[in-house]
Amino acid sequence: MIYESGENYLETLLRLKEKMGSVRSIDLAAELNYSKPSISRAVSVLKNAGYITVDGEGHLDFTEEGARRANEIYEKHRTLKRFLHEKLGVEEHIAEQDACRIEHIISEESFAAIKRSLEN
């Protein structure tokens, strides 16, 4: 099982990989504004859980399971942000912040209903 903080690291890694291509721990630290020791610990936990790999030069990559999980989290984030902003009229920056919190706790049933409402 992965906790909210681990999900945040996976999502951030995904977004950085999309933007930069290659990502190292220092890039995560800069993006999240966390200390290098905190990032080191998180990377170790995610690696041991089978979500990421680290090559000899320190580049981070996803395992198959890690990529699946990161994409799932990021889809929830994008969908929730869109729902809050477009359907409910929440200001975009607030929708962004709220989506980041909600994505970790929403049930699959509620999320599916939100997705359906956006498709209509």
HELIX and SHEET records of a PDB file:
HELIX    1   1 GLU A    4  MET A   20  1                                  17    
HELIX    2   2 SER A   25  LEU A   32  1                                   8    
HELIX    3   3 LYS A   36  ASN A   48  1                                  13    
HELIX    4   4 GLU A   64  ARG A   82  1                                  19    
HELIX    5   5 PHE A   83  LYS A   87  3                                   5    
HELIX    6   6 GLU A   92  ILE A  102  1                                  11    
HELIX    7   7 GLU A  108  GLU A  119  1                                  12    
SHEET    1   A 3 VAL A  23  ARG A  24  0                                        
SHEET    2   A 3 HIS A  59  PHE A  62 -1                                        
SHEET    3   A 3 ILE A  52  VAL A  54 -1                                        
END                                                                             
